[in-house]
Amino acid sequence: MKAIDEKIFVRPAEIKGIYGISRSTAYRLMKIDKFPKLIRLTEGCRGWRKIELDIHFKAVA
């Protein structure tokens, strides 16, 4: 069974409020493979796993 943290997603519109990084910066870093990739949640909904973002920001801090 997956841990609850693996089931929490952060949508692109929420990333600045939670991590202080703009959506455009996140997309720019994804393009050069320096940021976690978005996951398709539904046809029109994408997000990042919160645990992957936490690990990423801890590593670059």
Buried (B, 14 or more C-beta within 10 A) or exposed (E): EEEEEEEBBBBBEBBBEEBEBEEEEBEEBBEEEEBBEBEEEEEEEBBBBBBBBBEBBEEEE
